[in-house]
Amino acid sequence: MLDIFITDKDAAATPVWQIRANEAEAWCETHAGPGAAWVATSGFKGEAGKVLLLPDGSGGLAGVLLGLGDGSDPFTAGALPASLPAGDYRLAGEIHGDVSKAVFAFALGTYRFTRYSGAKREWPRLVLPKGVDGEEVSRLARATFLARDLINTPAGDMGPADLAAAAEEVAKAHGASFSVIEGDDLLAENYPMVHAVGRAAAIAPRLIDMRWGREDAPKVTLVGKGVCFDTGGLDLKPASAMLLMKKDMGGAACTLALAQALMEAKLDIRLRLLIPAVENSVSGNAFRPGDVLQSRKGLTVEIGNTDAEGRLVLGDALAEADSEAPDLIIDMATLTGAARTALGPDLPPFYTDDDGLAEEIATSAEAMSDPLWRMPLWKPYDAWLESKIADVNHVADGPFAGSITAALFLRRFVEKAKAHVHFDIYGWAPKAKPGRPVGGEAQGIRALYHLLQRRYGA
């Protein structure tokens, strides 16, 4: 369990009251003394994320008020850690909303990306409220921190080899088997699209493969897009579009983080994680617009744009995942700008043909306040991927429905699995919120963890 949590319910701790907008006056009426007077003097109105320290008569800290605004954000408690002096605290009075989410938010508020700058600080500690599973909260917080750290790390220190090393560290920590196919061995082992996308980079492409759990347990396979940096290839991105491309391995970061959480929870599943790790670079041997690539599945793929490389590496990885006919394949990728245009940065779309699975995902997303939205695999758009010289083109020839056509392309590589779902995530928080600083963000993993716990948990 994270060391910011205290399990001793009798520990002396400073109270923290949660105050909705316009509830400050009512709180003052029931809490006489200098604390109430200070609330009026400060002008505190319960604004979302605002923290007010209440002095006692001797200059110490008598309590804390946390503004919730209209209460629509369940993670407002993420504002507390950075605003409180070191010490022990407890949630007091009426606790609005889901208390477990408030505790999780408190944990999120302790995240800082400090690899290159910033001294570590002593964080305040929170007494775990009754009924909150501190181990579960800590497990999901650690997974979130792992995904954020991986995404936030620049490509110079998080290339394909570094991503493989990070995955191997997680595998070793949980007794999982681990293997990597690297460089030209990808051709020998029949992963031609992974090789084609990554061959122009100084660091060789590779396929990361992790397995964990008893062999006869239900098979759940995760596939994460690991494009550690994306120049766009010969269809070169403008400089402004390259600035955030260290996050193009966000799918790999999120699937690795999810795998860690599932292994920590000791879920009774046969878990497999596949990450095609590449850098889409420019050199004399870069793949070209108009090329036709062989794929692991046997389909020939015409290249319409080298900046749509993620679906290529995923295609080979999905074909391998599908070869074992697992109960469920989950793939996650920072795949298209079209998804952001449709739903913005905070609401990732997902695609599946399985209505029951879609309903489970929606239920888990709501339960965990981890927003996701189902988008249609609209079959008529499949014709937009036709090629005159190959089995399929990997992009449509028009500007519309880019996220849908990407999902339709990926669907071609899955036939045997009982169910498959594709997530087109952003992997980045462009605007700071309590507990969610600007930077890399884990999206969808709490909802998926909840879903898999409901399916396969004890």
Buried (B, 14 or more C-beta within 10 A) or exposed (E): BBEBBBEEEEEEBBBBBBBBBEBBEEBBEEBEEEBBEBBEEBEBBBBBBBBBBBEEEEEEBBBBBBBBBEBEBBBBBBBBBBBBEEEBBBBBBEBBBBBBBBBBBBBBBBBBBEEEEEEEEEBBBBBBBEEBEBEBBBBBBBBBBBBBBBBBBEBEEBBBBBBBEBBBEBBEEBEBEBEBBBBEBBBEBBBBBBBBBBBBBEBBBBBBBBBBBEEEBBBBBBBBBBBBBBBBBBBEBEEEBBEBBBBBBBBBBBBBBBBBBBBBBEBEBBBBBBBBBBBBBBEEEBBEBEBEBBBBBEBEBBBBBBBBBBBBBBBBBBBBBBBBEBBBBBBBBBBBBBBBEBBEBBBBBBBBEBEEBBEBBBBBBEBBBBBBBBBEBBEEBBEBBEBEEBBBBBBBEEEEBBBBBBBBBBBBBBEEBEBBBBBBBBBBBEEEBBBBBEBBBBBBBBBBBBBBBEBBEE
